[in-house]
Amino acid sequence: MTADRDVDANRLAARSLAEGDPTGWFERLYAEAATGAAIVPWERDAPNPLLADWTARRGLDGTDKRALVVGCGYGVDAEHVASLGFRTTAFDISETAIRGARERFPASAVDYVVADLLDPPAEWAEQFDLVVESITVQSMPLGVRDRAITGVAQMVAPGGELLVIAGIHDGGEHADNPPWPLTREELESFAVGGLRLEHVERVAEAHRWRAVFRRA
């Protein structure tokens, strides 16, 4: 993302945070984008390359398995996961984003749902064989980060995997506006509630973490 593409997100995030609402800016951003008044900086026409590369190298077959995509936006990553055979649920806190995903992929088998990572549906706990968290947690302020990480981790089923893709924070002060990339310690904190860290890599060219966790 360039600074120019971030300007709308930064403006709306600052307003939302000043109001004590850590997640309200997502709906505001997507709503403005729907009228052409803003840009969603993370919007892509293809799945996240770090997700696509990981699934290809693993040769993932999702037949008879369930997957969950966190903070799905307009659904490109969710469609990729579904194409691998997973029965896929994808959620976002923004109603406008979910409506956009359904309109973009009208014949999709993905179950697109409006939900809040900070208060996820109780019935999702330990239900998904694959959970994909890409860049969502780092968009949340530090005051709710532990809660967001716990929310992601608790959805992984026994024997299931969690893939985390996040920006790298190497130290120093965090910026005033999102994103707030993850330190190595924050990344490892996804290993909670029975999850264990299986593999982590620094993808230098993207300045991203890519980590895999598994529940026993």
ChimeraX attribute file (.defattr): number of C-alpha atoms within 10 A of each C-alpha:
attribute: neighborCount
match mode: 1-to-1
recipient: residues
	/A:1	8
	/A:2	7
	/A:3	9
	/A:4	9
	/A:5	14
	/A:6	18
	/A:7	16
	/A:8	20
	/A:9	23
	/A:10	18
	/A:11	13
	/A:12	20
	/A:13	27
	/A:14	18
	/A:15	15
	/A:16	17
	/A:17	16
	/A:18	10
	/A:19	10
	/A:20	10
	/A:21	13
	/A:22	19
	/A:23	20
	/A:24	17
	/A:25	21
	/A:26	23
	/A:27	17
	/A:28	19
	/A:29	24
	/A:30	24
	/A:31	17
	/A:32	16
	/A:33	16
	/A:34	15
	/A:35	8
	/A:36	9
	/A:37	11
	/A:38	19
	/A:39	18
	/A:40	19
	/A:41	16
	/A:42	12
	/A:43	14
	/A:44	13
	/A:45	9
	/A:46	12
	/A:47	17
	/A:48	17
	/A:49	11
	/A:50	17
	/A:51	19
	/A:52	15
	/A:53	12
	/A:54	14
	/A:55	15
	/A:56	11
	/A:57	8
	/A:58	9
	/A:59	10
	/A:60	13
	/A:61	13
	/A:62	18
	/A:63	11
	/A:64	9
	/A:65	15
	/A:66	21
	/A:67	28
	/A:68	29
	/A:69	27
	/A:70	25
	/A:71	27
	/A:72	27
	/A:73	29
	/A:74	27
	/A:75	29
	/A:76	18
	/A:77	25
	/A:78	29
	/A:79	23
	/A:80	18
	/A:81	30
	/A:82	23
	/A:83	16
	/A:84	16
	/A:85	16
	/A:86	25
	/A:87	20
	/A:88	25
	/A:89	22
	/A:90	28
	/A:91	26
	/A:92	24
	/A:93	22
	/A:94	25
	/A:95	18
	/A:96	22
	/A:97	27
	/A:98	25
	/A:99	15
	/A:100	17
	/A:101	22
	/A:102	18
	/A:103	12
	/A:104	13
	/A:105	14
	/A:106	10
	/A:107	8
	/A:108	16
	/A:109	15
	/A:110	25
	/A:111	15
	/A:112	23
	/A:113	18
	/A:114	18
	/A:115	18
	/A:116	17
	/A:117	21
	/A:118	17
	/A:119	10
	/A:120	17
	/A:121	12
	/A:122	9
	/A:123	8
	/A:124	14
	/A:125	15
	/A:126	16
	/A:127	18
	/A:128	26
	/A:129	23
	/A:130	25
	/A:131	29
	/A:132	26
	/A:133	21
	/A:134	22
	/A:135	21
	/A:136	21
	/A:137	27
	/A:138	20
	/A:139	18
	/A:140	21
	/A:141	21
	/A:142	15
	/A:143	9
	/A:144	13
	/A:145	18
	/A:146	16
	/A:147	15
	/A:148	22
	/A:149	22
	/A:150	17
	/A:151	22
	/A:152	24
	/A:153	26
	/A:154	22
	/A:155	25
	/A:156	29
	/A:157	23
	/A:158	15
	/A:159	13
	/A:160	21
	/A:161	25
	/A:162	29
	/A:163	19
	/A:164	24
	/A:165	27
	/A:166	25
	/A:167	21
	/A:168	21
	/A:169	17
	/A:170	10
	/A:171	10
	/A:172	6
	/A:173	8
	/A:174	14
	/A:175	9
	/A:176	11
	/A:177	18
	/A:178	16
	/A:179	21
	/A:180	22
	/A:181	24
	/A:182	24
	/A:183	16
	/A:184	15
	/A:185	8
	/A:186	14
	/A:187	21
	/A:188	16
	/A:189	16
	/A:190	25
	/A:191	20
	/A:192	15
	/A:193	11
	/A:194	14
	/A:195	23
	/A:196	18
	/A:197	18
	/A:198	13
	/A:199	11
	/A:200	17
	/A:201	11
	/A:202	16
	/A:203	14
	/A:204	9
	/A:205	6
	/A:206	12
	/A:207	13
	/A:208	20
	/A:209	24
	/A:210	21
	/A:211	19
	/A:212	21
	/A:213	25
	/A:214	22
	/A:215	22
	/A:216	11
